[in-house]
Protein backbone atom coordinates (compact mmCIF):
# COMPACT_ATOMS: atom_id res chain seq x y z
CA UNK A 1 0.00 0.00 0.00
CA UNK A 2 1.27 3.42 -0.89
CA UNK A 3 1.75 6.05 1.77
CA UNK A 4 1.74 9.79 1.31
CA UNK A 5 4.75 11.76 2.54
CA UNK A 6 5.05 15.54 2.45
CA UNK A 7 8.16 17.71 2.24
CA UNK A 8 8.49 21.48 2.47
CA UNK A 9 10.78 23.59 0.29
CA UNK A 10 11.46 27.32 0.56
CA UNK A 11 11.13 28.16 -3.13
CA UNK A 12 10.47 26.80 -6.61
CA UNK A 13 14.12 25.99 -7.34
CA UNK A 14 14.38 23.85 -4.21
CA UNK A 15 11.04 22.21 -4.99
CA UNK A 16 12.19 21.32 -8.50
CA UNK A 17 15.47 19.92 -7.15
CA UNK A 18 13.57 17.78 -4.62
CA UNK A 19 11.16 16.67 -7.34
CA UNK A 20 14.06 15.64 -9.59
CA UNK A 21 15.69 13.77 -6.70
CA UNK A 22 12.47 11.86 -6.05
CA UNK A 23 12.18 10.92 -9.73
CA UNK A 24 15.82 9.80 -9.85
CA UNK A 25 15.27 7.60 -6.81
CA UNK A 26 12.60 5.69 -8.72
CA UNK A 27 9.32 7.36 -7.78
CA UNK A 28 6.82 7.31 -10.65
CA UNK A 29 6.15 10.88 -11.87
CA UNK A 30 2.41 10.24 -11.47
CA UNK A 31 3.02 9.76 -7.73
CA UNK A 32 4.59 13.19 -7.29
CA UNK A 33 2.91 16.56 -6.93
CA UNK A 34 3.76 20.08 -5.91
CA UNK A 35 1.42 22.08 -3.72
CA UNK A 36 1.78 25.83 -3.48
CA UNK A 37 -0.17 29.00 -2.96
CA UNK A 38 -2.49 29.54 -5.93
CA UNK A 39 -0.52 32.49 -7.35
CA UNK A 40 2.72 30.48 -7.27
CA UNK A 41 1.06 27.41 -8.81
CA UNK A 42 -0.45 29.41 -11.65
CA UNK A 43 2.74 31.28 -12.52
CA UNK A 44 5.56 28.86 -11.87
CA UNK A 45 4.54 25.24 -11.27
CA UNK A 46 4.37 23.09 -14.42
CA UNK A 47 0.98 21.49 -15.13
CA UNK A 48 2.49 18.00 -15.11
CA UNK A 49 3.34 18.20 -11.40
CA UNK A 50 0.75 20.72 -10.25
CA UNK A 51 -1.41 19.42 -7.50
CA UNK A 52 -4.31 21.12 -9.24
CA UNK A 53 -6.18 21.87 -6.06
CA UNK A 54 -6.88 18.27 -5.23
CA UNK A 55 -10.09 17.76 -3.41
CA UNK A 56 -11.55 15.01 -1.31
CA UNK A 57 -13.80 13.84 -4.19
CA UNK A 58 -12.56 10.28 -4.71
CA UNK A 59 -12.16 9.31 -1.04
CA UNK A 60 -15.58 10.84 -0.32
CA UNK A 61 -17.15 8.91 -3.20
CA UNK A 62 -15.70 5.66 -1.88
CA UNK A 63 -17.00 6.35 1.62
CA UNK A 64 -20.39 7.29 0.17
CA UNK A 65 -20.57 4.07 -1.85
CA UNK A 66 -19.92 2.03 1.28
CA UNK A 67 -22.43 3.96 3.37
CA UNK A 68 -25.09 4.13 0.66
CA UNK A 69 -24.65 0.44 -0.13
CA UNK A 70 -25.11 -0.48 3.52
CA UNK A 71 -28.24 1.64 3.83
CA UNK A 72 -29.54 0.22 0.54
CA UNK A 73 -28.91 -3.33 1.73
CA UNK A 74 -30.79 -2.77 4.97
CA UNK A 75 -33.66 -1.10 3.09
CA UNK A 76 -33.77 -3.98 0.61
CA UNK A 77 -33.82 -6.61 3.36
CA UNK A 78 -36.53 -4.74 5.25
CA UNK A 79 -38.57 -4.48 2.03
CA UNK A 80 -38.15 -8.25 1.52
CA UNK A 81 -39.41 -8.91 5.04
CA UNK A 82 -42.69 -7.10 4.32
CA UNK A 83 -44.73 -9.48 2.13
CA UNK A 84 -47.08 -6.75 0.92
CA UNK A 85 -44.20 -4.93 -0.80
CA UNK A 86 -43.30 -8.00 -2.86
CA UNK A 87 -39.55 -7.36 -3.16
CA UNK A 88 -37.44 -10.38 -4.15
CA UNK A 89 -33.76 -11.02 -3.47
CA UNK A 90 -32.95 -9.49 -6.87
CA UNK A 91 -34.96 -6.41 -5.89
CA UNK A 92 -33.00 -6.14 -2.64
CA UNK A 93 -29.79 -6.31 -4.67
CA UNK A 94 -31.04 -3.57 -6.94
CA UNK A 95 -31.95 -1.38 -3.96
CA UNK A 96 -28.44 -1.98 -2.58
CA UNK A 97 -26.86 -0.95 -5.88
CA UNK A 98 -29.01 2.18 -6.12
CA UNK A 99 -28.10 3.05 -2.53
CA UNK A 100 -24.40 2.68 -3.29
CA UNK A 101 -24.70 4.82 -6.43
CA UNK A 102 -26.66 7.55 -4.67
CA UNK A 103 -24.27 7.54 -1.70
CA UNK A 104 -21.26 7.71 -3.98
CA UNK A 105 -22.72 10.51 -6.10
CA UNK A 106 -23.85 12.69 -3.20
CA UNK A 107 -20.63 12.20 -1.24
CA UNK A 108 -18.53 13.01 -4.30
CA UNK A 109 -20.43 16.28 -4.72
CA UNK A 110 -19.72 17.25 -1.13
CA UNK A 111 -16.12 16.03 -1.34
CA UNK A 112 -15.46 18.18 -4.41
CA UNK A 113 -15.73 21.25 -2.22
CA UNK A 114 -13.36 20.01 0.47
CA UNK A 115 -9.60 20.49 -0.03
CA UNK A 116 -7.49 17.36 0.32
CA UNK A 117 -5.97 16.55 3.73
CA UNK A 118 -2.49 17.84 2.82
CA UNK A 119 -3.85 21.29 1.89
CA UNK A 120 -6.00 21.39 5.04
CA UNK A 121 -3.20 20.34 7.38
CA UNK A 122 -0.46 22.57 5.95
CA UNK A 123 -2.57 25.57 4.97
CA UNK A 124 -0.43 28.02 6.96
CA UNK A 125 2.80 26.64 5.47
CA UNK A 126 1.40 26.93 1.94
CA UNK A 127 0.09 30.45 2.51
CA UNK A 128 3.51 31.55 3.82
CA UNK A 129 4.89 30.86 0.32
CA UNK A 130 6.58 27.52 0.88
CA UNK A 131 6.11 24.82 -1.75
CA UNK A 132 5.23 21.28 -0.71
CA UNK A 133 6.36 18.12 -2.46
CA UNK A 134 3.86 15.28 -2.04
CA UNK A 135 5.18 11.76 -2.61
CA UNK A 136 2.93 8.69 -2.80
CA UNK A 137 5.08 5.56 -2.61
CA UNK A 138 5.53 2.11 -1.13
CA UNK A 139 7.47 2.26 2.15
CA UNK A 140 10.79 0.91 0.83
CA UNK A 141 10.67 3.25 -2.13
CA UNK A 142 9.70 6.18 0.11
CA UNK A 143 12.69 5.60 2.40
CA UNK A 144 15.09 5.68 -0.58
CA UNK A 145 13.40 8.78 -1.95
CA UNK A 146 13.39 10.59 1.39
CA UNK A 147 17.18 10.51 1.65
CA UNK A 148 17.52 11.97 -1.85
CA UNK A 149 14.79 14.57 -1.33
CA UNK A 150 16.32 15.77 1.95
CA UNK A 151 19.76 16.02 0.32
CA UNK A 152 18.12 18.21 -2.35
CA UNK A 153 17.02 20.68 0.32
CA UNK A 154 13.51 19.62 1.32
CA UNK A 155 12.36 19.28 4.90
CA UNK A 156 10.13 16.33 5.87
CA UNK A 157 6.84 17.40 7.43
CA UNK A 158 4.98 15.31 10.01
CA UNK A 159 2.61 13.60 7.59
CA UNK A 160 2.48 9.92 6.81
CA UNK A 161 -0.87 8.55 5.77
CA UNK A 162 -2.11 5.89 3.40
CA UNK A 163 -2.73 7.28 -0.06
CA UNK A 164 -6.40 7.83 -0.81
CA UNK A 165 -6.35 5.24 -3.56
CA UNK A 166 -3.36 2.92 -3.79
Secondary structure, 3 states (H helix, E strand, C coil): CCEEEEEEECCHHHHHHHHHHHHHCCCCHHHEEEECCHHHHHHHCCCCCECCCCECHHHHHHHHHHHHHHHHHHHHHHHHHCCCCCCCHHHHHHHHHHHHHHHHHHHHHHHCCCECHHHHHCHHHHHCCCEEEEEEECHHHHHHHHHHHHHCCCEEEEEEEECCCC
